[in-house]
Amino acid sequence: MTTSTITSPRILDVYDAALRRAEAGEVAELVLRSPHGTERIIDTASWCRMRLPGDSGMLNRCSGPTLDVGCGPGRLINALSRWGCPALGVDVSATAVRMARARGATALRRDVFGQLPGHGRWRHLLLADGNIGIGGDPVALLRRCRELLGSDGRLHAEVSAAGTRSWAGEASVRAAGTADTAGSATFRWAEVAAEDLAALAELSALRVTETWREAGRWFATLTPA
């Protein structure tokens, strides 16, 4: 997550509280509601695991310095670091950064749209776990990723399944089991279906060079156009 997604400090409160529940071994599900009223469950506890089914494809494609945008508790950068691949995670959540560091990962509390180390030199960038939605403007985010990449860099992004609806706008999130009006927070977010990514990449000086599916998840690699 990034501060650019936040319209109220409440969003970080909800997110951090879920991470702390996950850390304590408690149920830590959130409900994400799109501007169109559709809802889906986000299990933040899954981000605290050592590995999720489908992670391997992204990790195996990282062969050099890697920046994980919206790293959360750091499972991906921790895995890369254990393999000897230089990796840095950034997240605006102090709780997420603390958890990532506790598992041995290198993480900074930063906004992807702010000042970051390695500008224009990263070999790989990761947008996993729906983070292509950061900021609610996928083109702006992809353009920022293009700025951060080296000339031969690669962006590995997780997208929504083909046939689902892409959207961008004002979403809300709340702890599962609570009412719509109880403890929800609004923020700018987006979801990008697999078949819509190429057009967004073209607007961002990127091109899709590879797509794949793994464990029911959908991914793509983008390179500078």
C-alpha positions, 0 to 999 in steps of 0.5 A: 500500500502507498500513501497515494492510495489514502483519502483518510488515515483510517485506511492505514488503521484498518490495514495495520490492525489486520496485520497485527491480528495476522501476526497474533495468529488470529483471523485477519480477513478484510472486505474490499468493496469496489465502486460498483458494489462488488466485494471480495475477501482479502486474507492478510494472514496469507501475506505473512506466510513463507510462500503462497502458491503461485509465488514461484513464477515471480520469484524465479524471474528475478535475477538481480536487484529487485524492488517489491512495491507494497511489500507488506510483511515481506514474504517475497523479498525475504525469499529473494534475500535467502536465495542471495538476490538483492531485494528491497521492499517499500510500504507505507505501513509501519506495521508491515515494514516492522514485520518484514524486518523482523523476518530478516527482509530489508524494507523501508517505509516509503511511498512508491511515488516519493523518493526511492533508492535506485531510481532508474536502475532496478533490474526487477520490480514486483507488483504482487497481491493486487498492488497494481491497484495502488493509487487507483490509477494503473497508468500513473503507477505503471509510468512510475514503475517505468521510471524506477526500472533500468533500461533492461529492467522487468516489471512482474505484475499480478493481475486479475483473471481474464474475464473479470471487470477492470475498475478504478475509483473510490473503494472501501475496506473493512474488517470481515464480519463488520457492517458496511458502515462500521469501521470502514475506510475509503481509498483510491484503488483499482483492479486490472483484468489480464486482457486490459493490461496491454493497453495500459502498458502502452500508455506507460512506455511499457509493453507486455512480453510474457503472461502466465498463470500459476495456482489460479493466479494471473501474472505478466512481465512488462519491459520498457517499450 
